[in-house]
Amino acid sequence: MKNLIFPVLLGFGLVGCAQSAKDEQAATGPQTVASHTQHEPTAGSTPEQGAASTPAPSPGAAPLPSPPAPPRTVVYEGKMELAVRNFERASTGIDSLLNAHGAYLNDAHETRSDDRPHQQMTIKVPPAHFVPLVAALSKLGRVENKDVASADVTADILASSASLADQQTAQTKYQQLLAKTTDAKEVQHLLEQARLAQANAAAAQARLQAYGAQRAWATLKLHYYQVLPSPEPNEPLPAFAPQFLESFNRGWSVVLSVLVWLTNLWPLVLLAGGAVAGLRWWHRRSLPA
């Protein structure tokens, strides 16, 4: 009887251990599955669900790079009037400065007025050397007048480029429509539009070429002339000299006043002359023959 009790108790113990293992697996299994489901999206999940499961970027993360801005285009132009002491020396100095700054002489006109030489010239210089060249030229003489201006034409260049592209696209569209149109009125309308687009494209191209020339070379109009030497001042007169000159002028004034007064007596002088002539004639007739 004792030998049968021990096997029965052992069997109940094994059954209890198996039941406890099943309960523990049932308790831990859903959490594990849930954890895997939370961190690993399934094949059928949408991108939004996968993105929701991914961690958000940290506040200190670098922003996306913005597209590069177009390079700025600044054009320079100016006018300057210069008074120099030596015209030939100033001309030589200007030539040296042009060579030093990579500039060249576009045109020049030399004249002479009031017995002094004048030179008017237009100088083309790279924009980077425009300001240094103006400063160096100012040291060759006395600056009488100087006007310098700069302008940012980046927006104008972009607008002209966009206009040129639009007009070229319009020309292509009108050519395609002309190839498919047989109506005479429509053909005439398309031809006018095509000519207008061509004219606008040519104007935009001309503006771009002008901006390109201004971007490559700055313009300076220079006018310089030689200063005439001032006359030497006279030596100061002695202290008595002004009084002597005043007395001399006063004496001449008296003489002129007398002459003016005598002119009032010209009728008497004329009558006296006539009377003297008449007496002489009467005296000659009264003498015996």
C-alpha positions, 0 to 999 in steps of 0.5 A, a space after each residue: 500500500 505504501 509502495 503505491 502512494 509514492 508513485 501517485 504523489 510523483 505523478 501529481 508533482 510532474 503534472 503540477 510542474 508542467 501546468 506551471 510552465 504552461 501558465 508562465 509561457 502564456 503570461 510572457 508570450 503576448 508581451 514578447 510578441 507585442 514588443 516585436 510587433 512594436 519595433 519591427 513593422 510587418 510586411 503589410 504595414 504602410 510607410 506612415 505606420 513605419 514612420 510612426 514607429 521610428 524615433 523623431 529626429 533630435 532638435 539639434 539636427 542640421 537642416 536640409 541644405 538650401 539651393 545655392 543663391 545665384 552669384 551677385 553681379 555689380 557694375 561700376 561707372 564713374 566720372 572724374 575731373 582732374 586739374 594737373 600741374 604738368 600735362 605731359 607728366 600726368 599723361 605718363 602717370 595715367 598710362 602707367 596706372 592703366 597698365 598696372 590695373 589691367 585697364 585700357 583706353 577706350 577712346 580719347 580726345 585732346 583739345 586746347 583752350 585758354 592756352 591750356 591742354 585738355 584731355 577727355 578719355 573713357 577708361 575700361 577697367 576690371 570691376 575689382 580694380 575700379 576703386 583702386 584705380 580711381 584712388 590712384 588717379 586722384 593723386 595725380 592732381 587736384 580733384 575738381 569733380 568726382 561721381 562714382 556709382 555702383 548697381 547690383 544687376 543680378 535681378 535684372 540679369 535673371 529677369 532677362 534670362 527668364 524672358 529670353 527662355 520664355 520667348 524662345 519657348 513661345 517661338 517653338 510653340 508658334 512654329 509647331 502650331 503653324 505646321 498644323 494650322 491651315 486656316 489663313 487667319 490663324 496662320 496670320 495671327 500665329 506669324 504675328 505672334 512669332 515675330 513679336 516673340 522673336 523681337 522680344 527674344 532679341 531685346 532680352 539677348 541684347 540686354 544680357 549682352 550689355 550686362 555681360 559687358 558691364 560685368 566684365 569691364 567698369 567704365 570711368 570717364 576722365 577729364 584732366 587739364 593743366 592749371 595755368 600759372 598764376 601771375 606774380 604779384 606786383 611789389 607794394 608801392 611806397 607809402 607816399 606813392 598813393 598820395 602822389 598818384 592821387 595828386 597827379 590825377 587831381 591836377 589832370 582833373 583841373 586841366 581838363 575842367 579848364 579845357 571844358 570851360 574854355 569850350 563854352 567861349 568858342 562863339 566869342 573866339 569866332 567873333 573876335 577872329 572875324 572882327 580882327 579879320 574885318 579890321 585888317 581888311 578895312 585898314 588895307 582899303 583905307 591906305 592911299 594907293 
